[in-house]
Amino acid sequence: MTIENTINNFSTNIGNAVTLGKHFLTIVDHVVEKRDTTSIVKIHNAAINRNDKDIASAIRFTFGKIYIGAKIKTDPKTKKALSVQIKNAKLSNSAVKALSDVAGSVSMRGTNWKNAFKTDSEKNTTKEIDQEKRAYNFAVKNPELLEQKIAETTAFLAALQAQRATVSRKKLK
């Protein structure tokens, strides 16, 4: 099967994100062997043409994990890829192995796909929640619910504070 057939299969199967993984693996293998990134540009643009931002994002994310330091140039208006440069990028063998492990068995759309490419240090870090940003976003999106949420939160906080003494006494026993 030629790489053009694989690109066409990828493009026509964009609705089936599990099948896409198999085609993506074949395309990445081609890029590793030939160092020709045209196929990545084509499948990224196929996803954009189908208005599938999730798949386009998965392509950029995964290829960025496989070729650390790769540069994907996009048109700011259309969001289509113009080129992918791997000249000074480092090939990650562990990411290639992760791709072969998930290709055809995990949807490219899901968190399981992205989690497969996380390094051990990325898996062990917990992301802190930016409470100010969260509050701002809630207030902007739900101004009519703001007073209600403040009242609920205040009541919940008071209930937590009331439990503080009970929990402290139980720990002492």
MIPA-638152 format. One record per residue (C-alpha): residue in one letter; residue number from 1; x, z, y. Coordinates in Angstrom, 1 decimal, always signed. Example, Ala and Ser with C-alpha at 12.3 -4.5 7.8 and 13.67 -1.06 7.14 Angstrom:
BEGIN
type: A&seq: 1&px: +12.3&pz: +7.8&py: -4.5
type: S&seq: 2&px: +13.7&pz: +7.1&py: -1.1
***
This chain:
BEGIN
type: M&seq: 1&px: +0.0&pz: +0.0&py: +0.0
type: T&seq: 2&px: +1.4&pz: -0.9&py: +3.4
type: I&seq: 3&px: +1.6&pz: +1.5&py: +6.3
type: E&seq: 4&px: -1.0&pz: -0.7&py: +8.2
type: N&seq: 5&px: -3.5&pz: -0.2&py: +5.4
type: T&seq: 6&px: -2.8&pz: +3.6&py: +5.5
type: I&seq: 7&px: -3.4&pz: +3.6&py: +9.3
type: N&seq: 8&px: -6.6&pz: +1.6&py: +8.8
type: N&seq: 9&px: -7.7&pz: +4.1&py: +6.1
type: F&seq: 10&px: -7.0&pz: +7.0&py: +8.4
type: S&seq: 11&px: -8.9&pz: +5.4&py: +11.2
type: T&seq: 12&px: -12.0&pz: +4.7&py: +9.1
type: N&seq: 13&px: -12.0&pz: +8.1&py: +7.5
type: I&seq: 14&px: -11.9&pz: +10.2&py: +10.7
type: G&seq: 15&px: -15.2&pz: +11.8&py: +9.8
type: N&seq: 16&px: -13.6&pz: +13.2&py: +6.6
type: A&seq: 17&px: -10.9&pz: +15.6&py: +7.7
type: V&seq: 18&px: -9.8&pz: +16.5&py: +4.2
type: T&seq: 19&px: -9.1&pz: +12.8&py: +3.3
type: L&seq: 20&px: -7.2&pz: +12.4&py: +6.6
type: G&seq: 21&px: -4.6&pz: +14.8&py: +5.4
type: K&seq: 22&px: -3.5&pz: +12.5&py: +2.5
type: H&seq: 23&px: -3.3&pz: +9.6&py: +4.9
type: F&seq: 24&px: -1.4&pz: +11.7&py: +7.5
type: L&seq: 25&px: +1.1&pz: +12.7&py: +4.8
type: T&seq: 26&px: +1.8&pz: +9.1&py: +3.9
type: I&seq: 27&px: +2.2&pz: +8.2&py: +7.6
type: V&seq: 28&px: +4.6&pz: +11.1&py: +8.2
type: D&seq: 29&px: +6.6&pz: +10.1&py: +5.2
type: H&seq: 30&px: +6.9&pz: +6.6&py: +6.7
type: V&seq: 31&px: +8.0&pz: +8.1&py: +10.0
type: V&seq: 32&px: +10.7&pz: +10.2&py: +8.3
type: E&seq: 33&px: +11.9&pz: +7.3&py: +6.3
type: K&seq: 34&px: +11.8&pz: +4.5&py: +8.9
type: R&seq: 35&px: +12.0&pz: +6.7&py: +12.1
type: D&seq: 36&px: +9.2&pz: +4.5&py: +13.5
type: T&seq: 37&px: +6.5&pz: +6.5&py: +15.3
type: T&seq: 38&px: +4.2&pz: +3.6&py: +16.1
type: S&seq: 39&px: +1.8&pz: +4.8&py: +13.3
type: I&seq: 40&px: +1.4&pz: +8.2&py: +14.9
type: V&seq: 41&px: +0.5&pz: +6.5&py: +18.2
type: K&seq: 42&px: -2.0&pz: +4.4&py: +16.4
type: I&seq: 43&px: -3.8&pz: +7.2&py: +14.5
type: H&seq: 44&px: -3.8&pz: +9.4&py: +17.6
type: N&seq: 45&px: -5.4&pz: +6.7&py: +19.6
type: A&seq: 46&px: -7.9&pz: +6.0&py: +16.8
type: A&seq: 47&px: -9.0&pz: +9.6&py: +17.0
type: I&seq: 48&px: -9.3&pz: +9.4&py: +20.8
type: N&seq: 49&px: -11.4&pz: +6.1&py: +20.5
type: R&seq: 50&px: -13.8&pz: +8.0&py: +18.1
type: N&seq: 51&px: -14.0&pz: +10.8&py: +20.6
type: D&seq: 52&px: -12.6&pz: +13.2&py: +18.1
type: K&seq: 53&px: -10.4&pz: +15.6&py: +20.1
type: D&seq: 54&px: -10.0&pz: +18.0&py: +17.2
type: I&seq: 55&px: -8.3&pz: +15.4&py: +15.1
type: A&seq: 56&px: -6.2&pz: +14.1&py: +18.0
type: S&seq: 57&px: -5.1&pz: +17.7&py: +18.6
type: A&seq: 58&px: -4.3&pz: +18.3&py: +14.9
type: I&seq: 59&px: -2.1&pz: +15.2&py: +14.9
type: R&seq: 60&px: -0.2&pz: +16.4&py: +18.0
type: F&seq: 61&px: +0.1&pz: +19.9&py: +16.7
type: T&seq: 62&px: +1.2&pz: +19.0&py: +13.2
type: F&seq: 63&px: +3.6&pz: +16.3&py: +14.3
type: G&seq: 64&px: +5.1&pz: +18.8&py: +16.8
type: K&seq: 65&px: +5.7&pz: +21.2&py: +13.9
type: I&seq: 66&px: +7.2&pz: +18.5&py: +11.7
type: Y&seq: 67&px: +9.5&pz: +17.1&py: +14.5
type: I&seq: 68&px: +10.4&pz: +20.1&py: +16.6
type: G&seq: 69&px: +11.1&pz: +18.8&py: +20.1
type: A&seq: 70&px: +9.2&pz: +15.5&py: +19.7
type: K&seq: 71&px: +7.7&pz: +14.2&py: +22.9
type: I&seq: 72&px: +4.3&pz: +12.6&py: +22.9
type: K&seq: 73&px: +3.6&pz: +10.7&py: +26.1
type: T&seq: 74&px: +0.0&pz: +10.3&py: +26.9
type: D&seq: 75&px: -2.0&pz: +8.4&py: +29.6
type: P&seq: 76&px: -3.4&pz: +11.1&py: +31.8
type: K&seq: 77&px: -6.7&pz: +9.2&py: +32.4
type: T&seq: 78&px: -7.5&pz: +8.0&py: +28.8
type: K&seq: 79&px: -5.6&pz: +10.8&py: +26.9
type: K&seq: 80&px: -4.3&pz: +8.0&py: +24.6
type: A&seq: 81&px: -0.8&pz: +8.3&py: +23.3
type: L&seq: 82&px: +1.7&pz: +5.8&py: +24.8
type: S&seq: 83&px: +4.7&pz: +6.7&py: +22.8
type: V&seq: 84&px: +6.2&pz: +9.4&py: +20.5
type: Q&seq: 85&px: +9.9&pz: +10.1&py: +20.9
type: I&seq: 86&px: +11.8&pz: +11.8&py: +18.1
type: K&seq: 87&px: +15.3&pz: +10.9&py: +19.2
type: N&seq: 88&px: +16.5&pz: +14.5&py: +19.9
type: A&seq: 89&px: +13.8&pz: +16.2&py: +17.7
type: K&seq: 90&px: +14.7&pz: +18.3&py: +14.7
type: L&seq: 91&px: +12.9&pz: +17.5&py: +11.4
type: S&seq: 92&px: +11.5&pz: +20.7&py: +9.8
type: N&seq: 93&px: +11.6&pz: +20.4&py: +6.1
type: S&seq: 94&px: +9.4&pz: +23.5&py: +5.7
type: A&seq: 95&px: +6.7&pz: +21.8&py: +7.8
type: V&seq: 96&px: +6.9&pz: +18.7&py: +5.7
type: K&seq: 97&px: +6.5&pz: +20.8&py: +2.6
type: A&seq: 98&px: +3.6&pz: +22.6&py: +4.2
type: L&seq: 99&px: +2.0&pz: +19.2&py: +5.0
type: S&seq: 100&px: +2.4&pz: +18.1&py: +1.4
type: D&seq: 101&px: +0.8&pz: +21.4&py: +0.2
type: V&seq: 102&px: -2.3&pz: +21.1&py: +2.4
type: A&seq: 103&px: -2.7&pz: +17.3&py: +2.5
type: G&seq: 104&px: -5.9&pz: +16.3&py: +0.7
type: S&seq: 105&px: -7.1&pz: +19.9&py: +0.1
type: V&seq: 106&px: -7.6&pz: +21.4&py: +3.5
type: S&seq: 107&px: -9.5&pz: +19.9&py: +6.5
type: M&seq: 108&px: -7.3&pz: +18.9&py: +9.4
type: R&seq: 109&px: -10.0&pz: +20.4&py: +11.7
type: G&seq: 110&px: -9.9&pz: +23.9&py: +10.5
type: T&seq: 111&px: -7.8&pz: +27.0&py: +11.1
type: N&seq: 112&px: -6.4&pz: +26.8&py: +7.6
type: W&seq: 113&px: -4.6&pz: +23.6&py: +8.5
type: K&seq: 114&px: -2.9&pz: +25.1&py: +11.6
type: N&seq: 115&px: -2.2&pz: +28.4&py: +9.7
type: A&seq: 116&px: -0.3&pz: +26.4&py: +7.0
type: F&seq: 117&px: +2.3&pz: +25.4&py: +9.7
type: K&seq: 118&px: +2.8&pz: +28.8&py: +11.2
type: T&seq: 119&px: +6.2&pz: +30.3&py: +10.7
type: D&seq: 120&px: +6.5&pz: +33.8&py: +9.3
type: S&seq: 121&px: +7.2&pz: +35.2&py: +12.8
type: E&seq: 122&px: +4.1&pz: +33.5&py: +14.2
type: K&seq: 123&px: +2.0&pz: +34.9&py: +11.3
type: N&seq: 124&px: +3.2&pz: +38.4&py: +12.0
type: T&seq: 125&px: +2.5&pz: +38.5&py: +15.7
type: T&seq: 126&px: -0.8&pz: +39.7&py: +17.1
type: K&seq: 127&px: -2.1&pz: +38.1&py: +20.2
type: E&seq: 128&px: -3.0&pz: +40.5&py: +22.9
type: I&seq: 129&px: -6.4&pz: +39.9&py: +24.6
type: D&seq: 130&px: -6.2&pz: +39.3&py: +28.3
type: Q&seq: 131&px: -9.2&pz: +41.5&py: +29.3
type: E&seq: 132&px: -9.1&pz: +40.4&py: +33.0
type: K&seq: 133&px: -9.3&pz: +36.7&py: +32.0
type: R&seq: 134&px: -12.0&pz: +37.5&py: +29.5
type: A&seq: 135&px: -14.1&pz: +39.4&py: +32.0
type: Y&seq: 136&px: -13.7&pz: +36.7&py: +34.6
type: N&seq: 137&px: -14.8&pz: +34.0&py: +32.2
type: F&seq: 138&px: -17.8&pz: +36.0&py: +31.2
type: A&seq: 139&px: -18.8&pz: +36.7&py: +34.8
type: V&seq: 140&px: -18.5&pz: +33.0&py: +35.7
type: K&seq: 141&px: -20.4&pz: +31.7&py: +32.7
type: N&seq: 142&px: -23.1&pz: +34.5&py: +32.6
type: P&seq: 143&px: -23.6&pz: +35.9&py: +36.0
type: E&seq: 144&px: -27.2&pz: +36.8&py: +35.2
type: L&seq: 145&px: -26.0&pz: +39.0&py: +32.3
type: L&seq: 146&px: -23.3&pz: +40.8&py: +34.2
type: E&seq: 147&px: -25.2&pz: +43.9&py: +35.2
type: Q&seq: 148&px: -26.7&pz: +44.3&py: +31.7
type: K&seq: 149&px: -23.2&pz: +44.0&py: +30.1
type: I&seq: 150&px: -21.8&pz: +46.6&py: +32.5
type: A&seq: 151&px: -24.6&pz: +49.0&py: +31.6
type: E&seq: 152&px: -24.1&pz: +48.4&py: +27.8
type: T&seq: 153&px: -20.3&pz: +48.8&py: +28.1
type: T&seq: 154&px: -20.6&pz: +52.0&py: +30.1
type: A&seq: 155&px: -23.0&pz: +53.5&py: +27.6
type: F&seq: 156&px: -20.7&pz: +52.5&py: +24.7
type: L&seq: 157&px: -17.7&pz: +54.0&py: +26.5
type: A&seq: 158&px: -19.6&pz: +57.3&py: +27.0
type: A&seq: 159&px: -20.5&pz: +57.3&py: +23.3
type: L&seq: 160&px: -16.8&pz: +56.7&py: +22.4
type: Q&seq: 161&px: -15.7&pz: +59.5&py: +24.7
type: A&seq: 162&px: -18.3&pz: +61.9&py: +23.1
type: Q&seq: 163&px: -16.9&pz: +61.1&py: +19.7
type: R&seq: 164&px: -13.3&pz: +61.8&py: +20.7
type: A&seq: 165&px: -13.8&pz: +65.6&py: +20.3
type: T&seq: 166&px: -15.4&pz: +65.2&py: +16.9
type: V&seq: 167&px: -12.7&pz: +62.9&py: +15.6
type: S&seq: 168&px: -9.9&pz: +65.2&py: +16.9
type: R&seq: 169&px: -11.5&pz: +68.2&py: +15.2
type: K&seq: 170&px: -11.7&pz: +66.4&py: +11.9
type: K&seq: 171&px: -8.0&pz: +65.4&py: +12.0
type: L&seq: 172&px: -7.0&pz: +69.1&py: +12.6
type: K&seq: 173&px: -8.7&pz: +70.2&py: +9.3
***
